[in-house]
Amino acid sequence: MTESLLLALVVAPLALAAVVVLVQRPLTVALPAFAATLPFGQLLSVGSSRFGSLSSLVGLVLVVGLVLHLVAGERAEGPMSTTVPLWLLFVGAAGATTLWSLDGSTTALGFVLLGSLAAIYVLVSLSPIDRDTLGRTENGLLLGGVAVTCYGLVQLLVLGGFPAHVAGSTVAPAGRFGNDLLGPDNEAVALLLPMLVAASRAVTRDSRRARTSYLGLAALLLMGIVMTGSRGGLLAVVVSGLTLTLASHQGRGRLLAYSALGVVVAAVIFVAHPLGLAERTVSTTSSSGRFDIWRVGLAACPQYCPVGAGWETFPLVYAQTQASVPDAQVLVGKGGSYQPHNVVLLVAIELGLPGLVLLLTVLGVTLADALRLPVRLRGPPLAALLGTFTAAMFLSNLEYKFFWMALAMVALSRNVAQGEASRAATEPSEPAADVAAGA
C-alpha cells in the first residue's frame, strides 16, 4: 500500500505536467501524441472501459485544448469545410435513434463514442494549421506505426508468436498480429496512413540518406500490415499505393516500382506463410463469414432501413433476422463477427436511409476536398482516404480513431493550403503599402 502511494505521489505531478503541456499546445504536442497512440488500441489502457485507452485520454485532453484555443479566437483561415456541418448532422442522426432504438443504452453509449471522434475532427478542421503542425502529426503517425510494428516483430521472433484471441471459436486459431491491439483487420488499416507518409517522403526528401531511411520505414510498416494476415488490408495497400503514385508530384516512377515490389513480396508471404506470417485459421462453425452476414443484413433492410434500428444495434438485428435466412450461420461470442463488415450496410441498418444519405454525402465531399488539395500536399491524404474507404467496404470501422485520422489528414492539409494561399495573397500588397506610408 505504501509503495503504491509513493508511486502515485511521483507519477501524479508528472501526469499533471504532461496534461498542462498537452492543453497548452494541442496542435503541436497533443495532436501528434494522439496520432502516435492510435495503433495500440486497448493495449495501452486504464481499465476495461471503451474510453480508457491512452489514445482516448489523450484525445480528451486534445479536445479541451482545442476548445480553449478556439474560444481565444484562434481559427483557421478561409471558409469552413462543408464536411463540418455534415458530420455534425450525421452524429445528430445517430443520437436521434436513441428514441426508437432496439437498445437505447447501447445506442446512447455508441453516440457518445461517435460524438467524441467527430468532435476531434470538427475542432481540428476549425483550427489554424501550418506546415510544422502537419509535419509533427505525420511524425506522430510514423512513431506509433513503427513502434507497434516492432512490438509485433518481438512477439513473432522472441515471444513465440502472435496471440490467438477468437472468442467463441471451437478450434485453436492461428495467431495474428493485432489480436491484442485493434484486431488484425483494423490494425492493418491503422498502419496504412503512416506507411503512405513514409513512402511519400521516400521520394520527396532532398537527402538520399533521408529517402533511404523513409523507404526502410515504409517497408517495415508494410511488413506490419502483412503480419496481420488481413486480405482487406492488402487490398487497401494496393488501392492506396496506386493512388499515391498517381497523385504525387514527383518520384512517380520510383513509387510505382516500390509499390509493385511491395505487393509482390506481400503476395508471396500470403501464399507461403514464412514463420507463420499471414496464416489464418477459418472456422465455419463459429462465424457466419462476411457473405452470410451481408445476406442477413440485406434481409433485415426492408424492416430497418427506412429509419434505422438504432446506432450500434446491428448485433441485435442479426440475432433477430438470422433464423429467417436459409443456411446463415449462428454467431457465437463477441469476436467481431456480429458486425456487418461493411460501413454502408452498417449505417443503412442502424441509421436508415437518412443516415446513409448523410454518410455518402460527407464522404463524397471529403474526397472532393482531398482532390482539390495542391499537388504538393495531395498524395498521402488522398491515398489514405481511398485506402480507408476500400477497407470500410469489408470492415465496420466507423468508430475507430484511424478512420477519423484519415479524414483529419485531409482537413489538416486543406487548412495548410488555405493558410498559405491567404498569406500569399496579402504579400504583394505589402510593398505598395510601405511606399504609400513613406510618401
Stockholm file with secondary structure:
# STOCKHOLM 1.0

chainA/1-439         MTESLLLALVVAPLALAAVVVLVQRPLTVALPAFAATLPFGQLLSVGSSRFGSLSSLVGLVLVVGLVLHLVAGERAEGPMSTTVPLWLLFVGAAGATTLWSLDGSTTALGFVLLGSLAAIYVLVSLSPIDRDTLGRTENGLLLGGVAVTCYGLVQLLVLGGFPAHVAGSTVAPAGRFGNDLLGPDNEAVALLLPMLVAASRAVTRDSRRARTSYLGLAALLLMGIVMTGSRGGLLAVVVSGLTLTLASHQGRGRLLAYSALGVVVAAVIFVAHPLGLAERTVSTTSSSGRFDIWRVGLAACPQYCPVGAGWETFPLVYAQTQASVPDAQVLVGKGGSYQPHNVVLLVAIELGLPGLVLLLTVLGVTLADALRLPVRLRGPPLAALLGTFTAAMFLSNLEYKFFWMALAMVALSRNVAQGEASRAATEPSEPAADVAAGA
#=GR chainA/1-439 SS CHHHHHHHHHHHHHHHHHHHHHHHSIIIIIHHHHHHHGGGGGGSBSSSCTTCBHHHHHHHHHHHHHHHHHHTTCCCSSCCCTHHHHHHHHHHHHHHGGGTCSSHHHHHHHHHHHHHHHHHHHHHHTSCCCHHHHHHHHHHHHHHHHHHHHHHHHHHHTSSSCCCCCTTCSSCCCCCTTTTTTCHHHHHHHTHHHHHHHHHHHHHCSSHHHHHHHHHHHHHHHHHHHHTTCHHHHHHHHHHHHHHHHHCSSCHHHHHHHHHHHHHHHHHHHHHCGGGTTCCCCCTTTCCHHHHHHHHHHHHHHHHTTTCSCTTCHHHHHHHHGGGSTTCCCCCSSSSTTSCSCHHHHHHHHHHHHHHHHHHHHHHHHHHHHHTSCHHHHHHHHHHHHHHHHHHTTSCCTTSHHHHHHHHHHHHHHHHHHHHHHHHHHTTHHHHHHHHHHC
#=GC SS_cons         CHHHHHHHHHHHHHHHHHHHHHHHSIIIIIHHHHHHHGGGGGGSBSSSCTTCBHHHHHHHHHHHHHHHHHHTTCCCSSCCCTHHHHHHHHHHHHHHGGGTCSSHHHHHHHHHHHHHHHHHHHHHHTSCCCHHHHHHHHHHHHHHHHHHHHHHHHHHHTSSSCCCCCTTCSSCCCCCTTTTTTCHHHHHHHTHHHHHHHHHHHHHCSSHHHHHHHHHHHHHHHHHHHHTTCHHHHHHHHHHHHHHHHHCSSCHHHHHHHHHHHHHHHHHHHHHCGGGTTCCCCCTTTCCHHHHHHHHHHHHHHHHTTTCSCTTCHHHHHHHHGGGSTTCCCCCSSSSTTSCSCHHHHHHHHHHHHHHHHHHHHHHHHHHHHHTSCHHHHHHHHHHHHHHHHHHTTSCCTTSHHHHHHHHHHHHHHHHHHHHHHHHHHTTHHHHHHHHHHC
//
